[in-house]
Amino acid sequence: MATQKSKRNRNAGKSTGKSESAKYFAKNPKARAKKNAYNKKYHSTRARKRYRAELNKLSREESIPGYDHSHTKDGKIVKEKRSKNRARNGKGGKSSKK
């Protein structure tokens, strides 16, 4: 059996981005370690696991090409074109949820 070249992004986790936070964490390894420790704890909580499971279930059951499940301010999840959903959280990450 021939070995395949890994398709994993080689830059993943290296903070090669141009954002202010990416530059900050690249210069401050202790701050990055602290943030990673917080994220590990936060995303391992029961509530976050339940939240991800719900989204994964929706993605499996109601998958439509070109559409995402978008989050509204009141906590509902609606189908929305992928381009509109992702463009909203563009530069600066300012949310303008429906």
N, C-alpha and C positions, 0 to 999 in steps of 0.2 A: 504494500500500500504506500503510495507516494504521500509525503507530508505536504500539507498546504501551508502557505504563508499566512500568518495571523492577520486577520482583518481588523484587529483592535487598533484604535487610534493611539499612535505612539506618543502623542502630546497630551494624552489624558492625564489630568492631575498635575501637570507641570506649570500651570498658570502662565501660558504664553500669550494670554489675551491682552488687550489694550486698555481694559477698564481700570479705573482707579483702584478698585478692590483687588484685582488681579496683580497689579503692580505692588500694592502694599503687602499682600501676603507673600509675594515672591521675595521681597526684601526682609520680611519678618517671619522667619521660620517658627519662632515660639508662638506668635499670634496665630499662624496657620494651624499649628498643632492644637492650640486651645480651641479654635473654631471647629476643627475636625472632631475633637473629643465631644464638644457640645452637640454637633450634628449627629454623631453616632448614638449618643444618649437620647436625643429628641426623636430621631427616626425609628428607634427601637421600641417606643412606647406602644401600648396597646391601641391607643386612639389613632396613631399614624398608620399602624399596620392595617387597621380596619378601613381607614380612609383609602389606602392604596389598593386594598382588596376590592373595595367597591368600584374604584375607577377601572381596575383591570377587568372586573366582571362586565362592566358596561362596554369596555373596548372590545371584549370578546363577542358579546351578544349582539351589539348594535353597531358593528363596524361598517362604515360607509366610506369608500375611497374618497379622499379629498376633504374629509370632515374630521373635526376634533370634538371632544366633549369639553365645552367651555363652562367656567364657573361664574355664576352671577353673584352679586353682592349679598343676596339673601340666602346663599348657600345652595341654590338649586344648580343642577347640571343640565345644560342644554346643548344640542348639536349646533355647531357653527363651522363655517368654512375655515379650514386650517390656516389659510393666509391671513384672514381677519383676526383670528384668535391669537396668532403668534406675532403679528405686526403690532398689536396693541401694547405689548410689553417690550417695545423696542428700546432705543437708547435711553439710558437712565432708569429703565425698569419701572417707570411710573405706571401704575395700574389705572385703568379706566374701565373697570368691569361694568357689564350691563346691569 
